[in-house]
């Protein structure tokens, strides 16, 4: 079984990056309380540090690969997570921008637009964008946006 650090280096190689050019990364087995169990990584706000969950399916597959850096699909997924979280470190909390960075990284790492992984990330981006729009719409409603009751209409 390969170390977490080896998987990290392999994923960075797919991105054409080195560990020295990347923000600090910490590896944990499971997400702590307060972090969704669905995430593969997250950023520690204010620290500029990325935390990668090593019990995800992709990370586990990459670690168990027979040869170093051999499971390209798993490594692409890990590389995409790294690109997503790096975007947060450098640009802030905007999820749509982070998902765009992740999709671009997947393409650069050799994923195809019609692949299951690319589709999964694109769907996640669309879901986040829809949720953001719903929150914005609810915020406008809560602030008492004027309602058009038709009373101000003039006849043609």
N, C-alpha and C positions, 0 to 999 in steps of 0.2 A: 504494500500500500504506500502510495506517495504522500509526502507531507503536504500540509496546507500551503506552506511557502512554495513548494514545487508547483502546485496547481496555480498559485498566484503568478509565478514567473511565466509559466506556460501560457496563461491567459493574456498576460501583458505582451508576450512575444507575438500573439495573434494580432494585437493592437499596434504592433510596431513600437512598443514602449519599453522602457526599463523601469525597474523599481525606484531608481534614483529620481526619475522624472515624475513620479506619482506621489500623491498625498500619502501620509502614513496610513497603514492598514492594520487592523486588529482582527484576529480570527476568534470566533466563539462558536461553540457547538449548537446552541439554541438561542433564540431571541429572548431577551429578558422580559419580565413582566412590563406591560405597557407598550410593547412593540408587537405588532401583528405577527402571528405565527406564519403568515403567508409571505413575508418578505424574505429576500435572499441577502439583503444588505441594507444598511442605513448609515446616516452620517451623525456623528456626535456634534450637535450644534455648538458653535463657539470654539470647538477644538480643532476643526479642520481634519478630523480623523474619520476614516471609513471603517465600518465594522462589517465583516463578511460572515454570514452564517454558514458553517461548514457541514451541517446536516441536511442541506437541500439535496434533492435528487441529482442535479447537475454536478454539484461539488463532489458528492459521494462517488458518482460515476467516474469523474476525472481522477479522483484519488485511487480508484480500484482498477484503472486501466492497466492492461498488461505492460505496455511500454510507456515510457515518459512522454507526456504531451500527445498521446495517441488518440484519445476520444475527442475528436474535433467538435462534434456537436455539443458535448458537455462543456468543453472549454470555451466555445463561442458564447454559450449561455452565461458562464461565469464572466467572460470578458464584457458582455453587454451589461451585466450588473455593475461591474467596476466602472464602466464608462458613465452609466446612469448616476452612480453615487459621486463620481469625480465631478460631474456637472454641478451637482448640488454644492459640493465644497467650493467650487470656483464661482458659482453664479447665484446660489440661494435656493429657496424652497420651491420654485416653479416646477411642477411635475411635468407639464407638457414639454418644456424645454429639455428636461432630463430624459424623457422618453424619446424625443427627437435625437438626442446624442446617442442613446442606446441603439436606436434603429440604424443610425449611420455607422456606428461601431460594428454592429452585426454584419452589415454589408461589407465593410472593409475587412472583416475577419472571414469573409467567404460564405456567409449565409445568403441564401437566395430569398428574393421577395415573396416567393410562393412557398417557403418552408414553414413548417409548423411553428418553429420558434419565432420567426419574424411575425407571423400572424398573431401569435399569443401576445407578443409585446405591443403590436399595433392595437389589438383589442383592449389591452390594459390602458393604453394611452387614450383611446376613444372613451372608455368608461370614466377615466379621471376627468377628461374634458367635459363630459356630460354632467358629472357630479359638480364640477366647478360652475358650470352654467346654471344648474339648479340652485346652488347656494347663492349665486349672484341674483337670480330672479327672486328668491325668497327674501333676500336683503332689501331689494327694491320694494317689494310688497310690504315688508315690515316697516319701512320708513314712511309709508303712507303715500305712495305714488298716486298721482291723480288718476281717477278712474273716469273713463270716457262714458258718460251716461247718455250721450247724444243730444243733450240740451243746448249745446253751442253750435249745432249744425244749422247751416242756412240752406234754403231750398234752391236748386239750380234754376 
